[in-house]
Amino acid sequence: MTKEECKQVVIDIINDIAPDEDTTDLKPDVRLRDQLDLDSMDFLDIVMELRKQHGIEVPEADYQQLASLDSCAEYLTPKFNEKKAV
């Protein structure tokens, strides 16, 4: 999976859990919570959907790695690729 595909996975999850949010012009290097009206429960929903839909575990200590689309891609792309390799 490429970093761009990984970003799209995160955007798709956000669209599912917060359908009223406009994700069309997200800046990849700006914190998602600064661009969208996401609260801590929405953020937990993103983490839970990653696990449910894709089998990706994100430990609580790593939550800050999911702050922006760029940081999500950096953190999640290797995890997705590990899943594929297994």
OpenMM code with the backbone's topology and positions (N, CA, C; nanometers):
from openmm import Vec3, app, unit

residues = "MET THR LYS GLU GLU CYS LYS GLN VAL VAL ILE ASP ILE ILE ASN ASP ILE ALA PRO ASP GLU ASP THR THR ASP LEU LYS PRO ASP VAL ARG LEU ARG ASP GLN LEU ASP LEU ASP SER MET ASP PHE LEU ASP ILE VAL MET GLU LEU ARG LYS GLN HIS GLY ILE GLU VAL PRO GLU ALA ASP TYR GLN GLN LEU ALA SER LEU ASP SER CYS ALA GLU TYR LEU THR PRO LYS PHE ASN GLU LYS LYS ALA VAL".split()
positions = [
    Vec3(0.0850, -0.1184, 0.0000),
    Vec3(0.0000, 0.0000, 0.0000),
    Vec3(0.0888, 0.1238, 0.0000),
    Vec3(0.0527, 0.2203, -0.0830),
    Vec3(0.1293, 0.3446, -0.0885),
    Vec3(0.0824, 0.4397, 0.0221),
    Vec3(0.1600, 0.5433, 0.0442),
    Vec3(0.1203, 0.6436, 0.1441),
    Vec3(-0.0084, 0.7137, 0.1022),
    Vec3(-0.0241, 0.7376, -0.0275),
    Vec3(-0.1476, 0.8019, -0.0758),
    Vec3(-0.2686, 0.7122, -0.0514),
    Vec3(-0.2539, 0.5826, -0.0749),
    Vec3(-0.3638, 0.4892, -0.0478),
    Vec3(-0.3958, 0.4853, 0.1010),
    Vec3(-0.2937, 0.4932, 0.1814),
    Vec3(-0.3132, 0.4933, 0.3264),
    Vec3(-0.3903, 0.6185, 0.3704),
    Vec3(-0.3531, 0.7317, 0.3144),
    Vec3(-0.4257, 0.8565, 0.3454),
    Vec3(-0.5722, 0.8424, 0.3070),
    Vec3(-0.5990, 0.7786, 0.1930),
    Vec3(-0.7370, 0.7620, 0.1481),
    Vec3(-0.8153, 0.6720, 0.2428),
    Vec3(-0.7509, 0.5700, 0.2971),
    Vec3(-0.8166, 0.4833, 0.3957),
    Vec3(-0.8605, 0.5662, 0.5157),
    Vec3(-0.7724, 0.6536, 0.5649),
    Vec3(-0.8049, 0.7378, 0.6805),
    Vec3(-0.9185, 0.8333, 0.6450),
    Vec3(-0.9132, 0.8936, 0.5280),
    Vec3(-1.0201, 0.9850, 0.4844),
    Vec3(-1.1528, 0.9100, 0.4741),
    Vec3(-1.1504, 0.7898, 0.4194),
    Vec3(-1.2732, 0.7098, 0.4090),
    Vec3(-1.3322, 0.6797, 0.5463),
    Vec3(-1.2461, 0.6492, 0.6427),
    Vec3(-1.2938, 0.6236, 0.7795),
    Vec3(-1.3540, 0.7506, 0.8379),
    Vec3(-1.2881, 0.8636, 0.8191),
    Vec3(-1.3431, 0.9907, 0.8700),
    Vec3(-1.4789, 1.0173, 0.8055),
    Vec3(-1.4902, 0.9923, 0.6760),
    Vec3(-1.6189, 1.0137, 0.6079),
    Vec3(-1.7276, 0.9233, 0.6645),
    Vec3(-1.6905, 0.8032, 0.7067),
    Vec3(-1.7878, 0.7106, 0.7658),
    Vec3(-1.8325, 0.7558, 0.9043),
    Vec3(-1.7363, 0.8001, 0.9868),
    Vec3(-1.7711, 0.8318, 1.1259),
    Vec3(-1.8188, 0.9761, 1.1444),
    Vec3(-1.7832, 1.0634, 1.0515),
    Vec3(-1.8250, 1.2037, 1.0603),
    Vec3(-1.8681, 1.2506, 0.9212),
    Vec3(-1.9829, 1.1999, 0.8749),
    Vec3(-2.0250, 1.2276, 0.7361),
    Vec3(-2.0507, 1.3754, 0.7068),
    Vec3(-2.0702, 1.4573, 0.8091),
    Vec3(-2.0955, 1.5994, 0.7865),
    Vec3(-1.9675, 1.6790, 0.7630),
    Vec3(-1.8519, 1.6178, 0.7893),
    Vec3(-1.7245, 1.6873, 0.7713),
    Vec3(-1.6850, 1.6891, 0.6241),
    Vec3(-1.6295, 1.8017, 0.5798),
    Vec3(-1.5814, 1.8139, 0.4423),
    Vec3(-1.4335, 1.7754, 0.4384),
    Vec3(-1.4051, 1.6623, 0.3769),
    Vec3(-1.2675, 1.6127, 0.3722),
    Vec3(-1.2020, 1.6354, 0.2360),
    Vec3(-1.2639, 1.7147, 0.1505),
    Vec3(-1.2125, 1.7305, 0.0145),
    Vec3(-1.0843, 1.8126, 0.0084),
    Vec3(-1.0644, 1.9058, 0.0980),
    Vec3(-0.9469, 1.9934, 0.0909),
    Vec3(-0.8581, 1.9828, 0.2145),
    Vec3(-0.8424, 1.8632, 0.2669),
    Vec3(-0.7586, 1.8466, 0.3846),
    Vec3(-0.6122, 1.8715, 0.3494),
    Vec3(-0.5457, 1.9474, 0.4343),
    Vec3(-0.4027, 1.9699, 0.4178),
    Vec3(-0.3294, 1.8536, 0.4850),
    Vec3(-0.2414, 1.7866, 0.4128),
    Vec3(-0.1794, 1.6653, 0.4673),
    Vec3(-0.0872, 1.6883, 0.5856),
    Vec3(-0.0358, 1.8106, 0.6007),
    Vec3(0.0616, 1.8353, 0.7074),
    Vec3(0.0036, 1.9110, 0.8271),
    Vec3(-0.1277, 1.9323, 0.8277),
    Vec3(-0.1945, 2.0033, 0.9376),
    Vec3(-0.2750, 1.9025, 1.0186),
    Vec3(-0.2710, 1.9197, 1.1513),
    Vec3(-0.3439, 1.8276, 1.2387),
    Vec3(-0.4902, 1.8152, 1.1966),
    Vec3(-0.5377, 1.6923, 1.1923),
    Vec3(-0.6772, 1.6680, 1.1541),
    Vec3(-0.7734, 1.7394, 1.2474),
    Vec3(-0.7426, 1.7390, 1.3764),
    Vec3(-0.8335, 1.8038, 1.4722),
    Vec3(-0.8367, 1.9545, 1.4543),
    Vec3(-0.7346, 2.0131, 1.3925),
    Vec3(-0.7356, 2.1564, 1.3639),
    Vec3(-0.8158, 2.1880, 1.2377),
    Vec3(-0.8344, 2.0878, 1.1518),
    Vec3(-0.9057, 2.1090, 1.0258),
    Vec3(-1.0512, 2.0641, 1.0311),
    Vec3(-1.0784, 1.9691, 1.1172),
    Vec3(-1.2123, 1.9105, 1.1252),
    Vec3(-1.2644, 1.9225, 1.2669),
    Vec3(-1.3941, 1.9137, 1.2803),
    Vec3(-1.4553, 1.9201, 1.4124),
    Vec3(-1.4607, 1.7797, 1.4719),
    Vec3(-1.3420, 1.7251, 1.5024),
    Vec3(-1.3327, 1.5914, 1.5593),
    Vec3(-1.3028, 1.6017, 1.7079),
    Vec3(-1.3775, 1.5265, 1.7870),
    Vec3(-1.3472, 1.5230, 1.9297),
    Vec3(-1.2716, 1.3937, 1.9613),
    Vec3(-1.2415, 1.3732, 2.0869),
    Vec3(-1.1621, 1.2561, 2.1245),
    Vec3(-1.2362, 1.1256, 2.0943),
    Vec3(-1.3676, 1.1249, 2.1026),
    Vec3(-1.4438, 1.0043, 2.0698),
    Vec3(-1.4351, 0.9741, 1.9197),
    Vec3(-1.4399, 1.0772, 1.8371),
    Vec3(-1.4237, 1.0564, 1.6933),
    Vec3(-1.2863, 0.9962, 1.6645),
    Vec3(-1.1861, 1.0487, 1.7332),
    Vec3(-1.0512, 0.9976, 1.7132),
    Vec3(-1.0424, 0.8499, 1.7528),
    Vec3(-1.1041, 0.8152, 1.8649),
    Vec3(-1.1066, 0.6745, 1.9062),
    Vec3(-1.1812, 0.5891, 1.8046),
    Vec3(-1.2858, 0.6450, 1.7454),
    Vec3(-1.3586, 0.5726, 1.6405),
    Vec3(-1.2687, 0.5440, 1.5213),
    Vec3(-1.1823, 0.6385, 1.4859),
    Vec3(-1.0876, 0.6166, 1.3758),
    Vec3(-0.9971, 0.4986, 1.4091),
    Vec3(-0.9433, 0.4985, 1.5307),
    Vec3(-0.8549, 0.3904, 1.5744),
    Vec3(-0.9293, 0.2568, 1.5733),
    Vec3(-1.0529, 0.2562, 1.6223),
    Vec3(-1.1317, 0.1328, 1.6272),
    Vec3(-1.1634, 0.0821, 1.4857),
    Vec3(-1.1936, 0.1725, 1.3936),
    Vec3(-1.2233, 0.1330, 1.2560),
    Vec3(-1.0995, 0.0778, 1.1857),
    Vec3(-0.9841, 0.1341, 1.2164),
    Vec3(-0.8601, 0.0786, 1.1598),
    Vec3(-0.8442, -0.0669, 1.2022),
    Vec3(-0.8765, -0.0932, 1.3289),
    Vec3(-0.8650, -0.2303, 1.3786),
    Vec3(-0.9737, -0.3191, 1.3176),
    Vec3(-1.0975, -0.2697, 1.3171),
    Vec3(-1.2098, -0.3517, 1.2709),
    Vec3(-1.2021, -0.3795, 1.1203),
    Vec3(-1.1765, -0.2754, 1.0415),
    Vec3(-1.1781, -0.2898, 0.8962),
    Vec3(-1.0490, -0.3493, 0.8394),
    Vec3(-0.9363, -0.3208, 0.9068),
    Vec3(-0.8074, -0.3550, 0.8468),
    Vec3(-0.7153, -0.4376, 0.9361),
    Vec3(-0.7573, -0.4637, 1.0594),
    Vec3(-0.6742, -0.5422, 1.1501),
    Vec3(-0.5491, -0.4696, 1.1966),
    Vec3(-0.5509, -0.3362, 1.1915),
    Vec3(-0.4361, -0.2561, 1.2321),
    Vec3(-0.4544, -0.2121, 1.3768),
    Vec3(-0.3622, -0.2517, 1.4627),
    Vec3(-0.3649, -0.2124, 1.6036),
    Vec3(-0.2810, -0.0862, 1.6224),
    Vec3(-0.3368, 0.0125, 1.6911),
    Vec3(-0.2635, 0.1345, 1.7237),
    Vec3(-0.2634, 0.1473, 1.8757),
    Vec3(-0.1486, 0.1228, 1.9405),
    Vec3(-0.1425, 0.1372, 2.0854),
    Vec3(-0.1664, 0.2828, 2.1266),
    Vec3(-0.2234, 0.3003, 2.2431),
    Vec3(-0.2549, 0.4352, 2.2910),
    Vec3(-0.1323, 0.5257, 2.2901),
    Vec3(-0.0172, 0.4709, 2.3205),
    Vec3(0.1068, 0.5502, 2.3221),
    Vec3(0.1406, 0.6067, 2.1842),
    Vec3(0.0850, 0.5486, 2.0781),
    Vec3(0.1148, 0.5933, 1.9418),
    Vec3(0.0067, 0.6829, 1.8815),
    Vec3(-0.0957, 0.7155, 1.9573),
    Vec3(-0.2059, 0.7951, 1.9021),
    Vec3(-0.1579, 0.9262, 1.8402),
    Vec3(-0.0550, 0.9888, 1.8990),
    Vec3(-0.0080, 1.1168, 1.8449),
    Vec3(0.0488, 1.1011, 1.7044),
    Vec3(0.0822, 0.9763, 1.6650),
    Vec3(0.1327, 0.9501, 1.5299),
    Vec3(0.0229, 0.9672, 1.4244),
    Vec3(-0.1017, 0.9774, 1.4682),
    Vec3(-0.2144, 0.9895, 1.3757),
    Vec3(-0.2700, 1.1317, 1.3706),
    Vec3(-0.1872, 1.2287, 1.4024),
    Vec3(-0.2345, 1.3670, 1.4116),
    Vec3(-0.2733, 1.4261, 1.2765),
    Vec3(-0.1924, 1.4045, 1.1738),
    Vec3(-0.2200, 1.4603, 1.0404),
    Vec3(-0.2245, 1.3468, 0.9387),
    Vec3(-0.2689, 1.3788, 0.8188),
    Vec3(-0.2704, 1.2753, 0.7143),
    Vec3(-0.1287, 1.2265, 0.6840),
    Vec3(-0.0326, 1.3197, 0.6806),
    Vec3(0.1064, 1.2792, 0.6543),
    Vec3(0.1582, 1.1865, 0.7630),
    Vec3(0.1321, 1.2219, 0.8893),
    Vec3(0.1821, 1.1366, 0.9980),
    Vec3(0.1075, 1.0031, 1.0009),
    Vec3(-0.0198, 1.0031, 0.9652),
    Vec3(-0.0948, 0.8770, 0.9536),
    Vec3(-0.0289, 0.7875, 0.8491),
    Vec3(0.0040, 0.8455, 0.7345),
    Vec3(0.0647, 0.7673, 0.6266),
    Vec3(0.2009, 0.7126, 0.6690),
    Vec3(0.2807, 0.7956, 0.7359),
    Vec3(0.4131, 0.7511, 0.7815),
    Vec3(0.4003, 0.6343, 0.8794),
    Vec3(0.3053, 0.6444, 0.9689),
    Vec3(0.2885, 0.5430, 1.0733),
    Vec3(0.2176, 0.4173, 1.0212),
    Vec3(0.1125, 0.4365, 0.9427),
    Vec3(0.0267, 0.3235, 0.9049),
    Vec3(0.0740, 0.2464, 0.7820),
    Vec3(0.1403, 0.3102, 0.6875),
    Vec3(0.1800, 0.2410, 0.5647),
    Vec3(0.2619, 0.1146, 0.5936),
    Vec3(0.3661, 0.1221, 0.6794),
    Vec3(0.4392, -0.0026, 0.7094),
    Vec3(0.3507, -0.1083, 0.7750),
    Vec3(0.2555, -0.0667, 0.8573),
    Vec3(0.1658, -0.1620, 0.9233),
    Vec3(0.0764, -0.2315, 0.8197),
    Vec3(0.0236, -0.1551, 0.7237),
    Vec3(-0.0574, -0.2155, 0.6178),
    Vec3(0.0273, -0.3127, 0.5354),
    Vec3(0.1487, -0.2730, 0.5049),
    Vec3(0.2343, -0.3577, 0.4224),
    Vec3(0.2785, -0.4839, 0.4961),
    Vec3(0.2949, -0.4757, 0.6280),
    Vec3(0.3237, -0.5952, 0.7085),
    Vec3(0.2056, -0.6913, 0.7013),
    Vec3(0.0849, -0.6376, 0.7086),
    Vec3(-0.0368, -0.7209, 0.7032),
    Vec3(-0.0436, -0.7966, 0.5716),
    Vec3(-0.0129, -0.7267, 0.4616),
    Vec3(-0.0161, -0.7889, 0.3293),
    Vec3(0.0864, -0.9008, 0.3184),
    Vec3(0.2027, -0.8796, 0.3796),
    Vec3(0.3122, -0.9761, 0.3677),
    Vec3(0.2852, -1.1050, 0.4454),
    Vec3(0.1959, -1.0971, 0.5442),
    Vec3(0.1698, -1.2153, 0.6275),
    Vec3(0.0758, -1.3101, 0.5569),
] * unit.nanometer
topology = app.Topology()
chain = topology.addChain("A")
for resn in residues:
    res = topology.addResidue(resn, chain)
    for name in ("N", "CA", "C"):
        topology.addAtom(name, app.Element.getBySymbol(name[0]), res)
